[in-house]
Amino acid sequence: RDARMQWWREARFGMFIHWGLYSIPAGTWNGQRIPNVGEWIMNTASIPVADYKALAPKFNPTGFSAHDIVALAKSSGMKYIVITAKHHDGFAMFDSQADPFNIVAATPFHRDPLRELAEECRRQGLKLGFYYSQDQDWTAPGGAAYKTGNHQPPTFHWDKAQDGDFAAYLHTKAIPQLKELLTNYGEFPVVIWFDTPTKEMTPALAGEIVALLKEHPNLIWNNRLGGGYPGDTETPEQYIPPQGFPGRDWESCMTMNDTWGYKSYDTNFKSTETLLRNLIDIASKGGNYLLNVGPDSHGIVPPPEVERLRQMGQWLSVNGEA
Ligand code: JFZ
């Protein structure tokens, strides 16, 4: 267990990447600025499944460069990357045989950014992990949804196309896709980052996922699977715990502005000094800092984010350890 956690405990600084179809609307739908984080736009604006799925043929992020993103992370002093393989919208940012709503099958891009990132991380000596929304899935029948707006219980679905059986969703989409992620990318992923469990994730269903994870003894996974499983890491979000988490590994994930997924008009960026102070504060308490970037619909990391990462890297090259 300790050998498995060693690289992670020494890492201190990683890059979170929230990237998906939501980078196309970028916070605006039908001419309206939609509140809340950008990657939640489908839920916040109650976008019908068919309308949201119609974004896929428009997604052609030819500006994406795995080389440049990994090099950016590396020169910023980051030791690992965690990217959204599938967020709550259900769109897979990887080549999936299990479900056709994915970047290779459903877009003109036809490339698998996770494969390209895995190759570059291997080359440039960084670790790679995958975020996977195992519970919420707003485009797969039976996938769960958290409530926003006036979505009604018990399902909080806003489109009949979302109705279905949660266990069936898990067995036909989530678990098969997790198997793909765990077997198709060589030495990666070394982290699976689960998120937003609901009551639907019973101990029995979560146990099926845990059995799969245990086939990969070097894998690290967080505390957001559900079903009562504590996972390996605590995940304080947008804050730094005053005393850390004595006896537990932990990682604060944070945004640079006020969204994870790209929003064209969110310019509320923290200063480089604040970001560096966060990193120092977290490191001094024994945690890791997972700092987010949100590439746009062309696959480009917004310049204000690049600028701050470069400045952090410059500071670390003078004052840091490695
Ligand atoms: C979740 C996601 O819904 C969000 O889109 C993003 O991916 C983020 C990293 O994770 O949002 C959360 C999850 C947990 C808390 C808050 C927001 N929490 O525990 O306070």
Boltz pocket constraint, residues with backbone or C-beta under 6 A from the ligand:
constraints:
  - pocket:
      binder: B
      contacts: [[A, 37], [A, 39], [A, 40], [A, 195], [A, 196], [A, 235], [A, 237], [A, 253], [A, 260]]
      max_distance: 6.0
